[in-house]
Amino acid sequence: MSTELMDLNITKVEQSKIESVDWENLPFGRVFSDHMLIMDYENGAWNKPTIQPFENLSLTPATSVLHYGQTIFEGMKAYRNKEDEVFLFRPEQNAKRFNQSAVRMCMPTIPEDTFVDFIKALVDLDRQWIPTKEGYSMYIRPFMIATDPYVGIRPSSTYKFMIFTCPVGSYYTEPVRVKIETEFTRAAHGGTGAAKAGGNYAASLYPAKIAQEQGYQQLIWTDAKEHKYIEEAGTMNVVFQIGNKILTPRSSDTILDGVTRKSVVEIAKDWGLEVEERKITVEEIIIAAKNNELVDAFGAGTAATIAPIKTINFEGVDYELPAVENRDFSNKVLSYLNDYKHGSTEDKFNWILKF
Ligand SMILES: *Cc1c(COP(=O)(O)O)cnc(C)c1O
């Protein structure tokens, strides 16, 4: 596989679109860099990958992914400093998780080092597209779709793996109002909650829309069986601080194992803080909030890194959290992670791939 990568076929754009980009106004996920990578799977093997200009796909309406959703994705970021050095943060974690998602969805896997080499090759080619401005980055979207021209339910025998990238601005990090969801379910034991599989997100839109109409930007999902345990926020994992203790639901087959959450836990432990990764009841969070012991709560994910939670709604009651300026842990971990991802602090945990 890695030898095939060496002869990765590259067709460059004739005319770059980079001059037409409004760098002061980069909405998330709507501006696309010049190139994309494509690799097709057929007859039980991956074909040679190509990098080519970003353009539309041509697919028959019978393409199986369009009907039954056999699709998975990843999300990660590249950062660039003023010296034109590019940094990827723990890309091998995304490679590993992509394959875990693939197995769950009956899709073919890609060797982890090959996956990372592809990202590197594509990002390197479009490295001028990575904004260097504070808080800005390049979002990277690897994904795979089932491409059999067949309207029948079975695992496809052909697939398309692709990667494209988007320069992105500073993510919206206004503190969010969240609602603890106790009626709808994101993932049940035995389901696909731990996979980054398209259908999970389609199924979460309706409950999220209801919460938004009620004035909450995000949901905090609870377990499918009893709606008693905190799970995650649907595109972010959640972390709480009660007194001096950092708490986060441990990963399970109903929770996406986020790289950001995992990194926050490792950093907190390194800083000598007490961290508990375990099942967390809604009740203990609400009791802590009532007693003013819930000093911090935030979502953790690649898009925002840390998204502070301002208000938690449970059973119709809003619980307000301390002002964001007064939250030592999340502020400190956010600035540490930002420095880390831009290569401006020592790579203590060996998390950076630089090129
Ligand atoms: C991607 C994702 C996360 C966050 O994972 P990161 O690796 O930190 O970006 C959390 N929950 C869900 C459901 C996700 O899809």
The ligand as a Tripos MOL2 file, in Angstrom:
@<TRIPOS>MOLECULE
LIG
   15    15     1     0     0
SMALL
NO_CHARGES

@<TRIPOS>ATOM
      1 C1        -16.2970   13.6690   15.8340 C.3       1 LIG1
      2 C2        -17.1720   13.5490   17.0130 C.ar      1 LIG1
      3 C3        -16.7750   13.9240   18.3130 C.ar      1 LIG1
      4 C4        -15.4660   14.6160   18.5940 C.3       1 LIG1
      5 O1        -14.3390   13.8870   18.2390 O.3       1 LIG1
      6 P1        -12.9430   14.6080   17.9950 P.3       1 LIG1
      7 O2        -12.0370   13.5000   17.5950 O.co2     1 LIG1
      8 O3        -12.5340   15.2190   19.2800 O.co2     1 LIG1
      9 O4        -13.1500   15.6250   16.9380 O.co2     1 LIG1
     10 C5        -17.6330   13.6640   19.3680 C.ar      1 LIG1
     11 N1        -18.8430   13.0890   19.1670 N.ar      1 LIG1
     12 C6        -19.2650   12.7460   17.9390 C.ar      1 LIG1
     13 C7        -20.5930   12.0810   17.7990 C.3       1 LIG1
     14 C8        -18.4560   12.9710   16.8310 C.ar      1 LIG1
     15 O5        -18.8950   12.6420   15.6160 O.3       1 LIG1
@<TRIPOS>BOND
     1     1     2 1
     2     2     3 ar
     3     2    14 ar
     4     3     4 1
     5     3    10 ar
     6     4     5 1
     7     5     6 1
     8     6     7 2
     9     6     8 1
    10     6     9 1
    11    10    11 ar
    12    11    12 ar
    13    12    13 1
    14    12    14 ar
    15    14    15 1
@<TRIPOS>SUBSTRUCTURE
     1 LIG1         1 GROUP 0 **** ****
